[in-house]
Amino acid sequence: MKAYVFPGQGAQYPGMGKDLYENSPVAKELFDKANEILGFEITKIMFEGTADELKQTKVTQPAIFLHSVILSKVLGEKFTPEMVAGHSLGEFSALVAAGALSFEDGLRLVSKRAQAMQKACEAEPSTMAAIVGLDDEIVEQVCAEVDGIVVPANYNCPGQLVISGAVDAVNAACEKLKEKGAKRALVLPVGGAFHSPLMEPAREELAAAIEATAINAPGCPVYQNVDAKPHTNPTEIKANLIAQLTGAVRWTQIAINMVADGATSFTELGPGKVLQGLVAKVSHDIELCGYDKLPE
């Protein structure tokens, strides 16, 4: 079975999507439409901007979404997913690619999500840290013992988990995790504590927008971040999408479940190869490929 996966924030790079715009009429039309919907020329930042300009959350999230979704549209009849999933922001790309959300509605929600998260980040100093080389259970236990808000946020692959929360609590957890034998406990250069309780104001803001948006049954199961399970029911999809902002990204479990449910190949659509690397750590005999330029 063919699985398609869609990357999240952090995968962006200067020049992303430029070859699609210049060589595909389908891509050009969608990029131009995106500029109209967003009210600024995101294409200019994507194609000609610096890494710093691309790093602003309000730009990064729509940029990655556009790159991923437009690749799925450019593939046309060659895009034949039997299951899909996206990492964090990538879940919105997956839902549009699978037909649960329209391109326009997906872009509006992603833009709203980015702005709401940016606001939540500015309200309270917060951060994230990557923990490498420990079992998930040990990381969960240490987070539970530390004073202040710090939680497991991204279960990326076995032995790699990102924690998220208030600056002091994350720093304290990193020290304890090093004592427990973590190979690395590295604070990340991010704007705030994504996928933690500190995103509650953003969750509330986005919930209203998601509730007001039409979501249809997707053409194939969508494995969602919050529970790593396949969903096709629009009501469940909405609830999981709302819970995602303050809940953990269970990518390790998603990859394990997709393989258990029969996935034999994973194709990553969007910038970079991060998800291919993470899936490879879950299963060694899976066919992996990706497109981040115009497909041959």
C-alpha positions as a Markdown table, in Angstrom:
| # | Residue | x | y | z |
|---|---|---|---|---|
| 1 | Met | 0.0 | 0.0 | 0.0 |
| 2 | Lys | 1.1 | 3.5 | -0.8 |
| 3 | Ala | 1.5 | 6.0 | 2.0 |
| 4 | Tyr | 2.1 | 9.7 | 1.4 |
| 5 | Val | 3.6 | 11.9 | 4.2 |
| 6 | Phe | 3.8 | 15.7 | 4.5 |
| 7 | Pro | 6.5 | 17.6 | 6.5 |
| 8 | Gly | 6.1 | 20.2 | 9.1 |
| 9 | Gln | 7.8 | 23.5 | 10.2 |
| 10 | Gly | 11.6 | 23.4 | 10.0 |
| 11 | Ala | 11.8 | 21.8 | 6.5 |
| 12 | Gln | 11.7 | 25.1 | 4.6 |
| 13 | Tyr | 14.6 | 26.4 | 2.5 |
| 14 | Pro | 15.1 | 29.5 | 0.3 |
| 15 | Gly | 14.0 | 29.0 | -3.3 |
| 16 | Met | 11.5 | 26.3 | -2.4 |
| 17 | Gly | 8.8 | 25.9 | -5.0 |
| 18 | Lys | 10.4 | 28.2 | -7.6 |
| 19 | Asp | 10.8 | 25.4 | -10.2 |
| 20 | Leu | 7.2 | 24.4 | -9.8 |
| 21 | Tyr | 6.0 | 27.9 | -10.4 |
| 22 | Glu | 8.2 | 28.3 | -13.5 |
| 23 | Asn | 7.4 | 25.0 | -15.1 |
| 24 | Ser | 3.9 | 24.0 | -14.2 |
| 25 | Pro | 0.7 | 26.0 | -15.2 |
| 26 | Val | -1.2 | 24.1 | -12.4 |
| 27 | Ala | 1.4 | 25.2 | -9.8 |
| 28 | Lys | 1.5 | 28.8 | -11.1 |
| 29 | Glu | -2.2 | 29.2 | -10.8 |
| 30 | Leu | -2.3 | 27.8 | -7.2 |
| 31 | Phe | 0.6 | 30.0 | -6.1 |
| 32 | Asp | -1.0 | 33.1 | -7.6 |
| 33 | Lys | -4.3 | 32.2 | -5.9 |
| 34 | Ala | -2.4 | 31.8 | -2.6 |
| 35 | Asn | -0.9 | 35.3 | -2.9 |
| 36 | Glu | -4.5 | 36.7 | -3.2 |
| 37 | Ile | -5.8 | 34.7 | -0.3 |
| 38 | Leu | -2.9 | 35.6 | 2.0 |
| 39 | Gly | -2.9 | 39.2 | 1.0 |
| 40 | Phe | 0.9 | 39.3 | 0.6 |
| 41 | Glu | 3.3 | 37.8 | -2.0 |
| 42 | Ile | 4.4 | 34.7 | -0.3 |
| 43 | Thr | 5.9 | 33.5 | -3.6 |
| 44 | Lys | 8.4 | 36.4 | -3.5 |
| 45 | Ile | 9.6 | 35.3 | 0.0 |
| 46 | Met | 9.7 | 31.6 | -0.9 |
| 47 | Phe | 11.5 | 32.0 | -4.2 |
| 48 | Glu | 13.8 | 35.0 | -3.4 |
| 49 | Gly | 13.7 | 35.5 | 0.4 |
| 50 | Thr | 16.4 | 34.7 | 2.9 |
| 51 | Ala | 16.4 | 31.9 | 5.4 |
| 52 | Asp | 15.5 | 34.4 | 8.2 |
| 53 | Glu | 12.5 | 35.8 | 6.2 |
| 54 | Leu | 11.3 | 32.3 | 5.6 |
| 55 | Lys | 11.6 | 31.5 | 9.3 |
| 56 | Gln | 8.8 | 33.8 | 10.5 |
| 57 | Thr | 6.0 | 31.4 | 11.6 |
| 58 | Lys | 3.4 | 33.4 | 9.5 |
| 59 | Val | 5.4 | 32.7 | 6.4 |
| 60 | Thr | 6.9 | 29.3 | 7.2 |
| 61 | Gln | 3.7 | 27.4 | 7.8 |
| 62 | Pro | 1.8 | 28.6 | 4.6 |
| 63 | Ala | 5.0 | 28.1 | 2.6 |
| 64 | Ile | 5.5 | 24.5 | 3.5 |
| 65 | Phe | 1.8 | 23.8 | 3.1 |
| 66 | Leu | 1.8 | 25.3 | -0.4 |
| 67 | His | 4.9 | 23.5 | -1.4 |
| 68 | Ser | 3.5 | 20.1 | -0.3 |
| 69 | Val | -0.1 | 20.5 | -1.6 |
| 70 | Ile | 1.0 | 21.9 | -4.9 |
| 71 | Leu | 3.3 | 19.0 | -5.5 |
| 72 | Ser | 0.4 | 16.6 | -4.9 |
| 73 | Lys | -1.7 | 18.6 | -7.5 |
| 74 | Val | 1.2 | 18.6 | -10.0 |
| 75 | Leu | 1.5 | 14.8 | -9.7 |
| 76 | Gly | -2.1 | 14.7 | -10.9 |
| 77 | Glu | -3.1 | 11.1 | -11.7 |
| 78 | Lys | 0.2 | 9.8 | -10.4 |
| 79 | Phe | -0.9 | 10.8 | -6.9 |
| 80 | Thr | -2.6 | 7.7 | -5.7 |
| 81 | Pro | -2.5 | 7.6 | -1.9 |
| 82 | Glu | -4.0 | 4.7 | 0.1 |
| 83 | Met | -3.1 | 6.3 | 3.4 |
| 84 | Val | -1.7 | 9.8 | 4.3 |
| 85 | Ala | -0.2 | 11.6 | 7.4 |
| 86 | Gly | 1.5 | 14.9 | 8.1 |
| 87 | His | 3.8 | 16.0 | 10.8 |
| 88 | Ser | 2.2 | 18.8 | 12.8 |
| 89 | Leu | 1.5 | 21.5 | 10.2 |
| 90 | Gly | 1.8 | 18.7 | 7.6 |
| 91 | Glu | -1.5 | 17.2 | 8.8 |
| 92 | Phe | -3.3 | 20.1 | 7.0 |
| 93 | Ser | -1.4 | 19.4 | 3.8 |
| 94 | Ala | -2.4 | 15.7 | 4.1 |
| 95 | Leu | -6.0 | 16.6 | 4.6 |
| 96 | Val | -6.1 | 18.8 | 1.5 |
| 97 | Ala | -4.2 | 16.3 | -0.6 |
| 98 | Ala | -6.6 | 13.5 | 0.5 |
| 99 | Gly | -9.6 | 15.7 | -0.5 |
| 100 | Ala | -11.0 | 16.4 | 3.1 |
| 101 | Leu | -10.3 | 20.1 | 2.8 |
| 102 | Ser | -10.3 | 22.5 | -0.1 |
| 103 | Phe | -7.1 | 24.1 | -1.1 |
| 104 | Glu | -8.5 | 27.6 | -0.2 |
| 105 | Asp | -9.9 | 26.5 | 3.2 |
| 106 | Gly | -6.7 | 24.6 | 4.0 |
| 107 | Leu | -4.5 | 27.7 | 3.3 |
| 108 | Arg | -6.8 | 30.0 | 5.3 |
| 109 | Leu | -6.7 | 27.6 | 8.3 |
| 110 | Val | -2.9 | 27.3 | 8.1 |
| 111 | Ser | -2.5 | 31.0 | 7.9 |
| 112 | Lys | -4.8 | 31.5 | 10.9 |
| 113 | Arg | -2.9 | 28.7 | 12.8 |
| 114 | Ala | 0.5 | 30.4 | 12.1 |
| 115 | Gln | -0.7 | 33.8 | 13.3 |
| 116 | Ala | -2.4 | 32.3 | 16.4 |
| 117 | Met | 0.7 | 30.3 | 17.3 |
| 118 | Gln | 2.9 | 33.4 | 16.8 |
| 119 | Lys | 0.7 | 35.4 | 19.2 |
| 120 | Ala | 0.8 | 32.6 | 21.8 |
| 121 | Cys | 4.6 | 32.5 | 21.5 |
| 122 | Glu | 4.9 | 36.2 | 22.2 |
| 123 | Ala | 2.7 | 36.0 | 25.2 |
| 124 | Glu | 5.0 | 33.9 | 27.3 |
| 125 | Pro | 8.8 | 33.0 | 27.0 |
| 126 | Ser | 8.8 | 29.3 | 26.0 |
| 127 | Thr | 10.9 | 26.9 | 24.0 |
| 128 | Met | 11.5 | 23.3 | 22.9 |
| 129 | Ala | 14.4 | 20.8 | 23.2 |
| 130 | Ala | 15.4 | 17.7 | 21.3 |
| 131 | Ile | 16.2 | 14.7 | 23.5 |
| 132 | Val | 18.2 | 11.9 | 21.9 |
| 133 | Gly | 19.1 | 8.4 | 23.2 |
| 134 | Leu | 16.5 | 7.8 | 25.9 |
| 135 | Asp | 13.3 | 5.7 | 26.0 |
| 136 | Asp | 10.1 | 7.7 | 25.7 |
| 137 | Glu | 9.0 | 6.5 | 29.1 |
| 138 | Ile | 12.1 | 8.0 | 30.8 |
| 139 | Val | 11.5 | 11.4 | 29.1 |
| 140 | Glu | 7.8 | 11.3 | 30.0 |
| 141 | Gln | 8.6 | 10.5 | 33.7 |
| 142 | Val | 11.2 | 13.3 | 34.0 |
| 143 | Cys | 8.8 | 15.9 | 32.4 |
| 144 | Ala | 6.1 | 14.8 | 34.9 |
| 145 | Glu | 8.6 | 15.4 | 37.8 |
| 146 | Val | 9.9 | 18.8 | 36.8 |
| 147 | Asp | 8.2 | 21.9 | 38.3 |
| 148 | Gly | 6.5 | 24.1 | 35.7 |
| 149 | Ile | 5.1 | 23.3 | 32.3 |
| 150 | Val | 7.2 | 20.9 | 30.2 |
| 151 | Val | 5.7 | 18.0 | 28.2 |
| 152 | Pro | 6.7 | 15.5 | 25.5 |
| 153 | Ala | 5.7 | 17.3 | 22.2 |
| 154 | Asn | 7.1 | 15.4 | 19.2 |
| 155 | Tyr | 7.6 | 11.6 | 19.3 |
| 156 | Asn | 9.8 | 11.7 | 16.1 |
| 157 | Cys | 11.3 | 8.2 | 16.0 |
| 158 | Pro | 12.6 | 5.6 | 18.5 |
| 159 | Gly | 15.2 | 7.4 | 20.7 |
| 160 | Gln | 14.3 | 10.9 | 19.6 |
| 161 | Leu | 11.7 | 13.0 | 21.4 |
| 162 | Val | 11.2 | 16.8 | 21.5 |
| 163 | Ile | 10.0 | 18.3 | 24.7 |
| 164 | Ser | 8.2 | 21.7 | 25.0 |
| 165 | Gly | 7.2 | 24.2 | 27.6 |
| 166 | Ala | 8.3 | 27.2 | 29.7 |
| 167 | Val | 12.0 | 28.1 | 29.4 |
| 168 | Asp | 13.0 | 27.3 | 33.0 |
| 169 | Ala | 11.1 | 24.0 | 33.0 |
| 170 | Val | 12.6 | 22.9 | 29.7 |
| 171 | Asn | 16.1 | 23.8 | 30.9 |
| 172 | Ala | 15.6 | 21.9 | 34.2 |
| 173 | Ala | 14.3 | 18.8 | 32.3 |
| 174 | Cys | 17.3 | 18.9 | 30.0 |
| 175 | Glu | 19.7 | 18.8 | 33.0 |
| 176 | Lys | 17.8 | 15.9 | 34.5 |
| 177 | Leu | 17.7 | 14.0 | 31.2 |
| 178 | Lys | 21.4 | 14.4 | 30.7 |
| 179 | Glu | 21.9 | 12.8 | 34.2 |
| 180 | Lys | 19.6 | 10.0 | 33.1 |
| 181 | Gly | 22.0 | 9.3 | 30.2 |
| 182 | Ala | 20.6 | 11.3 | 27.2 |
| 183 | Lys | 23.1 | 11.5 | 24.4 |
| 184 | Arg | 21.9 | 15.0 | 23.6 |
| 185 | Ala | 19.5 | 17.4 | 25.3 |
| 186 | Leu | 19.5 | 20.4 | 23.0 |
| 187 | Val | 17.4 | 23.5 | 23.2 |
| 188 | Leu | 16.0 | 24.3 | 19.8 |
| 189 | Pro | 16.0 | 27.7 | 18.1 |
| 190 | Val | 12.2 | 27.9 | 17.9 |
| 191 | Gly | 9.8 | 30.7 | 18.7 |
| 192 | Gly | 7.8 | 29.0 | 21.4 |
| 193 | Ala | 6.4 | 25.9 | 23.0 |
| 194 | Phe | 4.5 | 24.2 | 20.2 |
| 195 | His | 2.3 | 21.2 | 21.1 |
| 196 | Ser | 2.2 | 22.1 | 24.8 |
| 197 | Pro | -0.5 | 23.6 | 27.1 |
| 198 | Leu | 1.1 | 27.0 | 26.4 |
| 199 | Met | -0.6 | 26.9 | 23.0 |
| 200 | Glu | -4.1 | 26.9 | 24.6 |
| 201 | Pro | -4.9 | 30.5 | 23.4 |
| 202 | Ala | -3.9 | 29.5 | 19.9 |
| 203 | Arg | -6.0 | 26.4 | 20.2 |
| 204 | Glu | -9.1 | 28.4 | 21.2 |
| 205 | Glu | -8.6 | 30.8 | 18.3 |
| 206 | Leu | -8.1 | 28.0 | 15.8 |
| 207 | Ala | -11.0 | 25.9 | 17.1 |
| 208 | Ala | -13.5 | 28.5 | 16.1 |
| 209 | Ala | -12.1 | 28.7 | 12.5 |
| 210 | Ile | -11.9 | 24.8 | 12.2 |
| 211 | Glu | -15.5 | 24.5 | 13.4 |
| 212 | Ala | -16.7 | 27.0 | 10.8 |
| 213 | Thr | -14.8 | 25.1 | 8.0 |
| 214 | Ala | -16.3 | 22.4 | 5.8 |
| 215 | Ile | -14.4 | 19.1 | 6.2 |
| 216 | Asn | -15.4 | 16.1 | 4.0 |
| 217 | Ala | -14.6 | 12.5 | 4.3 |
| 218 | Pro | -11.1 | 12.0 | 2.8 |
| 219 | Gly | -10.4 | 9.7 | -0.2 |
| 220 | Cys | -8.2 | 7.5 | 2.1 |
| 221 | Pro | -7.5 | 7.2 | 5.8 |
| 222 | Val | -5.7 | 10.1 | 7.4 |
| 223 | Tyr | -3.4 | 9.1 | 10.4 |
| 224 | Gln | -3.7 | 12.0 | 12.8 |
| 225 | Asn | -1.1 | 13.4 | 15.2 |
| 226 | Val | -3.0 | 13.2 | 18.4 |
| 227 | Asp | -3.8 | 9.5 | 18.5 |
| 228 | Ala | -1.7 | 8.1 | 15.6 |
| 229 | Lys | -4.9 | 6.3 | 14.3 |
| 230 | Pro | -6.5 | 6.4 | 10.8 |
| 231 | His | -9.6 | 8.6 | 10.5 |
| 232 | Thr | -12.1 | 9.2 | 7.7 |
| 233 | Asn | -15.0 | 10.6 | 9.8 |
| 234 | Pro | -15.1 | 14.4 | 9.4 |
| 235 | Thr | -16.3 | 15.1 | 13.0 |
| 236 | Glu | -13.4 | 13.1 | 14.4 |
| 237 | Ile | -11.0 | 14.7 | 12.0 |
| 238 | Lys | -12.1 | 18.2 | 13.2 |
| 239 | Ala | -11.8 | 17.3 | 16.9 |
| 240 | Asn | -8.3 | 15.8 | 16.4 |
| 241 | Leu | -7.2 | 18.9 | 14.4 |
| 242 | Ile | -8.3 | 21.2 | 17.2 |
| 243 | Ala | -6.6 | 19.0 | 19.9 |
| 244 | Gln | -3.4 | 18.9 | 17.8 |
| 245 | Leu | -2.1 | 22.4 | 18.9 |
| 246 | Thr | -1.8 | 21.5 | 22.5 |
| 247 | Gly | -1.3 | 17.7 | 22.0 |
| 248 | Ala | 1.8 | 15.7 | 21.1 |
| 249 | Val | 2.8 | 14.8 | 17.6 |
| 250 | Arg | 2.9 | 11.0 | 17.8 |
| 251 | Trp | 5.0 | 10.4 | 14.6 |
| 252 | Thr | 6.8 | 7.3 | 15.8 |
| 253 | Gln | 3.4 | 5.7 | 16.5 |
| 254 | Ile | 2.0 | 6.9 | 13.1 |
| 255 | Ala | 4.8 | 5.3 | 11.2 |
| 256 | Ile | 4.5 | 2.0 | 13.2 |
| 257 | Asn | 0.7 | 1.9 | 12.7 |
| 258 | Met | 0.9 | 2.7 | 8.9 |
| 259 | Val | 3.4 | -0.1 | 8.4 |
| 260 | Ala | 1.3 | -2.5 | 10.6 |
| 261 | Asp | -1.8 | -1.6 | 8.4 |
| 262 | Gly | 0.0 | -2.6 | 5.2 |
| 263 | Ala | 2.1 | 0.4 | 4.0 |
| 264 | Thr | 4.9 | -0.9 | 1.8 |
| 265 | Ser | 6.1 | 2.5 | 0.4 |
| 266 | Phe | 6.3 | 6.0 | 1.9 |
| 267 | Thr | 6.5 | 9.1 | -0.4 |
| 268 | Glu | 7.3 | 12.4 | 1.2 |
| 269 | Leu | 5.8 | 15.5 | -0.6 |
| 270 | Gly | 7.3 | 18.9 | 0.3 |
| 271 | Pro | 10.6 | 20.4 | 1.3 |
| 272 | Gly | 13.5 | 18.2 | 2.5 |
| 273 | Lys | 13.7 | 14.6 | 3.5 |
| 274 | Val | 13.2 | 14.7 | 7.3 |
| 275 | Leu | 10.2 | 12.3 | 7.4 |
| 276 | Gln | 11.9 | 9.7 | 5.2 |
| 277 | Gly | 14.7 | 9.6 | 7.7 |
| 278 | Leu | 12.3 | 9.2 | 10.6 |
| 279 | Val | 10.3 | 6.5 | 8.9 |
| 280 | Ala | 13.6 | 4.6 | 8.1 |
| 281 | Lys | 14.3 | 4.4 | 11.8 |
| 282 | Val | 11.0 | 2.6 | 12.4 |
| 283 | Ser | 11.2 | 0.1 | 9.6 |
| 284 | His | 14.2 | -0.9 | 7.5 |
| 285 | Asp | 12.4 | -2.8 | 4.7 |
| 286 | Ile | 10.1 | 0.0 | 3.5 |
| 287 | Glu | 10.5 | 1.7 | 0.1 |
| 288 | Leu | 11.2 | 5.5 | 0.7 |
| 289 | Cys | 11.2 | 8.3 | -1.7 |
| 290 | Gly | 10.2 | 12.0 | -1.9 |
| 291 | Tyr | 9.5 | 14.9 | -4.2 |
| 292 | Asp | 10.5 | 18.5 | -3.4 |
| 293 | Lys | 11.2 | 19.6 | -6.9 |
| 294 | Leu | 9.1 | 19.2 | -10.1 |
| 295 | Pro | 8.7 | 15.4 | -10.5 |
| 296 | Glu | 10.5 | 13.8 | -13.4 |
